[in-house]
Amino acid sequence: MHNEIKHHLTDPILMAYAAGTLPEAFNLMVAAHVSLCDHCRARLDAFDVVGGEVLEQQAGNAVTMEAGSLAATMALISGGPADEIRMPERKACGVLPGPLQDYVGGDLDSVRWKPIGLGVKQAILPTSKDASARLLFIPAGAAMPDHGHHGTEMTMVLQGAFQDEEDYFARGDVEVADSDMHHTPIADVHEDCICLAVTDAPLRFNGVLPKIAQRIARI
């Protein structure tokens, strides 16, 4: 289940996540990836530190606290019910990282797949309308229709692997595609491929059948 992640998130994406400016679907992608990737998690921590320093240096954001505020807050915390201050249990990482398990309600056996043709299945996750997130199940050796992008698509491998004209992507790897990219992802023949895909605009298909399926699957 463990492998060396070779394709990471970009600095602009991590900085936008730290600043809180990404759509919910893209936030989910970042959270899922950094739960698996020590490299990107360390970079994200660095951006968080920089952001905190910037806030501290902005005099306009300074708030004067009344004397005794800290002591009063700590008293409220210590006097509260134990079940309200207990830290949440960390979910064991199966095929789905913890952040994804929160959306699905469990690991892979909790996913409600819907077939979209040729053995491919998807499960659309509930996120805000400014971008969409879905889990994709692609049978081993199967190819997705060749397509371009009207916006940004980010795809992270959760199980198996896929290859396209750009590179080979295995568990934890993220491919970031923009309007300049046109590709045909093909699942590795050794194992069914499961991915998290997030988009902020519909994909761009050339074939008639993929265009029909696009309307049904909301890709």
PAMARKE-504144 format. One record per residue (C-alpha): residue in three letters; x, y, z; residue number from 1. Coordinates in pm, 1 decimal, always signed. Example, Ala and Ser with C-alpha at 12.3 -4.5 7.8 and 13.67 -1.06 7.14 Angstrom:
BEGIN
   residu         px         py         pz   num
      Ala    +1230.0     -450.0     +780.0     1
      Ser    +1367.0     -106.0     +714.0     2
! end
This chain:
BEGIN
   residu         px         py         pz   num
      Met       +0.0       +0.0       +0.0     1
      His     +298.8     +229.0      +54.6     2
      Asn     +504.8     +368.7     -230.3     3
      Glu     +721.5     +667.5     -305.6     4
      Ile     +500.4     +957.1     -415.7     5
      Lys     +657.2    +1123.9     -718.7     6
      His     +389.0    +1369.3     -830.1     7
      His     +312.9    +1636.3     -570.5     8
      Leu      +85.4    +1936.6     -527.7     9
      Thr     +214.5    +2269.9     -655.9    10
      Asp     +311.3    +2555.2     -425.0    11
      Pro      +26.9    +2781.3     -549.6    12
      Ile     -227.4    +2510.2     -463.7    13
      Leu      -79.2    +2455.8     -117.3    14
      Met      -65.4    +2831.3      -52.6    15
      Ala     -427.5    +2871.6     -161.0    16
      Tyr     -526.8    +2588.1      +73.3    17
      Ala     -339.1    +2752.8     +360.7    18
      Ala     -509.4    +3084.5     +281.1    19
      Gly     -854.0    +2923.4     +263.9    20
      Thr     -929.4    +3033.6      -91.8    21
      Leu     -982.4    +2696.5     -263.6    22
      Pro    -1324.7    +2546.3     -343.9    23
      Glu    -1435.0    +2268.2     -109.4    24
      Ala    -1363.8    +1993.9     -364.1    25
      Phe    -1004.1    +2112.5     -406.3    26
      Asn     -965.8    +2144.8      -28.8    27
      Leu    -1065.5    +1778.1       -7.5    28
      Met     -800.9    +1685.6     -264.0    29
      Val     -528.1    +1869.9      -73.7    30
      Ala     -633.4    +1724.8     +262.1    31
      Ala     -639.2    +1371.1     +120.2    32
      His     -298.7    +1409.7      -44.6    33
      Val     -115.2    +1564.7     +251.1    34
      Ser     -251.6    +1285.1     +473.0    35
      Leu      -39.3    +1047.7     +259.7    36
      Cys     +251.1    +1272.1     +157.1    37
      Asp     +509.2    +1383.2     +415.3    38
      His     +675.6    +1611.2     +160.0    39
      Cys     +365.8    +1817.8      +82.0    40
      Arg     +253.4    +1817.5     +445.9    41
      Ala     +585.5    +1974.7     +547.5    42
      Arg     +553.5    +2240.8     +276.9    43
      Leu     +198.4    +2313.9     +385.7    44
      Asp     +312.5    +2354.8     +747.2    45
      Ala     +571.4    +2605.8     +626.6    46
      Phe     +307.6    +2808.4     +441.5    47
      Asp      +87.2    +2803.3     +752.8    48
      Val     +374.8    +2945.6     +957.1    49
      Val     +438.2    +3220.5     +701.9    50
      Gly      +69.3    +3307.1     +695.7    51
      Gly      +60.7    +3331.0    +1074.1    52
      Glu     +359.1    +3565.0    +1073.3    53
      Val     +193.4    +3788.2     +813.9    54
      Leu     -122.5    +3813.1    +1024.6    55
      Glu      +75.5    +3899.1    +1335.8    56
      Gln     +255.9    +4179.9    +1154.3    57
      Gln      -63.8    +4343.1    +1032.9    58
      Ala     -130.4    +4604.0    +1299.4    59
      Gly     -483.3    +4657.0    +1171.4    60
      Asn     -578.2    +4306.4    +1280.8    61
      Ala     -468.7    +4357.0    +1641.1    62
      Val     -740.9    +4294.3    +1898.8    63
      Thr     -714.9    +4416.8    +2255.9    64
      Met     -803.0    +4145.3    +2507.5    65
      Glu     -954.8    +4227.0    +2843.3    66
      Ala     -760.7    +4132.2    +3153.2    67
      Gly     -843.1    +3780.6    +3263.1    68
      Ser     -973.6    +3666.5    +2921.4    69
      Leu     -732.3    +3375.0    +2894.9    70
      Ala     -802.4    +3253.4    +3247.7    71
      Ala    -1178.6    +3272.9    +3188.4    72
      Thr    -1151.9    +3077.1    +2864.3    73
      Met     -940.6    +2804.6    +3022.4    74
      Ala    -1189.0    +2776.4    +3309.2    75
      Leu    -1474.9    +2724.4    +3062.0    76
      Ile    -1278.9    +2452.9    +2882.4    77
      Ser    -1179.2    +2266.5    +3198.2    78
      Gly    -1533.6    +2286.2    +3332.1    79
      Gly    -1700.4    +2155.5    +3019.2    80
      Pro    -1824.9    +1798.3    +2965.6    81
      Ala    -1547.2    +1553.4    +2884.7    82
      Asp    -1711.7    +1437.1    +2563.2    83
      Glu    -1703.4    +1793.3    +2425.9    84
      Ile    -1330.3    +1843.3    +2466.3    85
      Arg    -1207.7    +1494.5    +2376.5    86
      Met     -988.6    +1486.7    +2066.1    87
      Pro    -1146.7    +1297.1    +1774.7    88
      Glu    -1004.5     +953.1    +1699.2    89
      Arg     -775.6     +937.4    +1398.4    90
      Lys     -915.1     +712.5    +1127.6    91
      Ala     -702.6     +423.3    +1010.5    92
      Cys     -586.5     +481.1     +654.8    93
      Gly     -723.3     +210.0     +425.9    94
      Val     -767.7     +261.8      +54.7    95
      Leu     -938.6     +593.0     +132.7    96
      Pro     -741.7     +847.0     +338.8    97
      Gly     -909.0     +984.6     +651.9    98
      Pro    -1043.1    +1306.5     +492.7    99
      Leu    -1217.6    +1099.4     +224.3   100
      Gln    -1359.3     +857.8     +478.7   101
      Asp    -1531.8    +1156.2     +640.1   102
      Tyr    -1718.4    +1224.2     +313.9   103
      Val    -1794.4     +860.9     +232.1   104
      Gly    -1879.4     +744.0     +583.1   105
      Gly    -1614.6     +473.5     +588.5   106
      Asp    -1358.3     +307.2     +366.2   107
      Leu    -1401.8     +159.2      +19.3   108
      Asp    -1684.2      -76.7     +114.4   109
      Ser    -1897.5     +226.8     +205.8   110
      Val    -1873.7     +388.7     -139.8   111
      Arg    -2201.3     +397.4     -333.7   112
      Trp    -2076.9     +335.1     -685.7   113
      Lys    -2283.5     +410.0     -994.7   114
      Pro    -2185.0     +257.4    -1333.1   115
      Ile    -2113.7     +502.5    -1616.0   116
      Gly    -2017.7     +251.8    -1888.3   117
      Leu    -1750.6       -0.1    -1993.2   118
      Gly    -1698.5     -115.2    -1636.3   119
      Val    -1615.3     +233.2    -1510.0   120
      Lys    -1797.2     +346.3    -1194.9   121
      Gln    -1813.4     +673.6    -1007.5   122
      Ala    -1938.0     +818.3     -680.6   123
      Ile    -1999.5    +1192.8     -670.1   124
      Leu    -1911.7    +1341.7     -331.0   125
      Pro    -2117.3    +1619.1     -167.4   126
      Thr    -1923.4    +1945.4     -199.3   127
      Ser    -2001.1    +2308.0     -278.8   128
      Lys    -2119.0    +2390.2     -630.7   129
      Asp    -1810.2    +2587.2     -737.7   130
      Ala    -1623.5    +2259.4     -807.0   131
      Ser    -1701.7    +1887.7     -807.8   132
      Ala    -1533.9    +1585.9     -649.1   133
      Arg    -1584.2    +1222.5     -740.1   134
      Leu    -1432.4     +881.9     -683.0   135
      Leu    -1361.7     +686.4    -1001.6   136
      Phe    -1326.6     +309.1    -1038.0   137
      Ile    -1148.9     +209.3    -1360.9   138
      Pro    -1101.6     -161.9    -1437.3   139
      Ala     -743.5     -280.6    -1480.9   140
      Gly     -622.5     -211.9    -1834.4   141
      Ala     -924.5       +3.0    -1926.6   142
      Ala     -882.1     +339.3    -2095.9   143
      Met    -1079.9     +653.5    -2022.7   144
      Pro    -1198.1     +850.0    -2329.7   145
      Asp     -943.3    +1098.9    -2456.3   146
      His    -1038.3    +1443.2    -2332.2   147
      Gly     -929.8    +1798.8    -2271.1   148
      His    -1028.5    +2045.3    -2000.7   149
      His    -1226.0    +2367.4    -1983.8   150
      Gly    -1071.3    +2440.1    -1644.4   151
      Thr     -853.6    +2258.0    -1389.2   152
      Glu     -873.4    +1886.7    -1313.3   153
      Met     -674.8    +1725.5    -1031.4   154
      Thr     -659.6    +1346.7    -1007.5   155
      Met     -504.7    +1149.1     -722.4   156
      Val     -452.8     +772.4     -733.4   157
      Leu     -585.5     +583.5     -429.9   158
      Gln     -539.0     +227.3     -558.2   159
      Gly     -358.8      +81.7     -857.9   160
      Ala     -210.9     +319.7    -1112.1   161
      Phe     -271.8     +484.4    -1448.6   162
      Gln      -61.0     +613.7    -1732.4   163
      Asp     -121.4     +882.5    -1993.0   164
      Glu      +81.7    +1085.8    -2240.0   165
      Glu     +238.4    +1280.3    -1952.3   166
      Asp     +362.0    +1014.2    -1706.2   167
      Tyr     +282.7     +717.2    -1480.1   168
      Phe      +81.9     +781.9    -1162.1   169
      Ala      +60.3     +543.2     -862.9   170
      Arg      -94.3     +565.4     -515.7   171
      Gly      -71.1     +916.3     -370.5   172
      Asp      +43.9    +1074.6     -697.8   173
      Val     -150.9    +1377.5     -820.6   174
      Glu     -186.1    +1486.1    -1181.9   175
      Val     -285.1    +1849.5    -1237.7   176
      Ala     -438.0    +1911.7    -1581.0   177
      Asp     -536.7    +2248.3    -1725.0   178
      Ser     -694.1    +2374.2    -2047.9   179
      Asp     -368.7    +2309.1    -2238.3   180
      Met     -366.9    +1935.3    -2164.5   181
      His     -535.9    +1667.7    -2374.3   182
      His     -480.1    +1308.2    -2259.7   183
      Thr     -605.0     +948.3    -2249.6   184
      Pro     -558.6     +791.2    -1904.2   185
      Ile     -519.1     +410.1    -1906.7   186
      Ala     -537.8     +201.2    -1589.6   187
      Asp     -243.0      -26.3    -1515.5   188
      Val     -315.3     -387.7    -1613.0   189
      His     -212.8     -529.0    -1274.4   190
      Glu     -491.5     -381.8    -1057.5   191
      Asp     -817.8     -190.3    -1080.5   192
      Cys     -751.7     +181.1    -1048.1   193
      Ile     -940.7     +397.9     -799.3   194
      Cys     -892.3     +774.0     -809.0   195
      Leu    -1019.2    +1094.1     -653.5   196
      Ala    -1086.4    +1351.0     -926.2   197
      Val    -1183.0    +1715.7     -870.5   198
      Thr    -1276.4    +1968.0    -1141.1   199
      Asp    -1389.7    +2328.9    -1155.0   200
      Ala    -1532.2    +2301.7    -1508.6   201
      Pro    -1666.8    +2023.6    -1734.9   202
      Leu    -1422.0    +1807.4    -1928.1   203
      Arg    -1393.5    +1851.3    -2305.1   204
      Phe    -1467.4    +1534.5    -2506.8   205
      Asn    -1444.5    +1494.1    -2884.0   206
      Gly    -1636.6    +1169.3    -2937.6   207
      Val    -2015.8    +1153.5    -2963.6   208
      Leu    -2063.3     +869.8    -2711.4   209
      Pro    -1841.6    +1031.2    -2443.4   210
      Lys    -2037.2    +1355.9    -2486.3   211
      Ile    -2364.7    +1170.0    -2428.4   212
      Ala    -2220.2     +992.8    -2123.9   213
      Gln    -2088.6    +1325.2    -1996.9   214
      Arg    -2439.3    +1466.3    -1958.3   215
      Ile    -2553.8    +1157.6    -1768.0   216
      Ala    -2246.6    +1129.2    -1545.0   217
      Arg    -2206.9    +1507.2    -1489.2   218
      Ile    -1834.6    +1491.6    -1567.5   219
! end
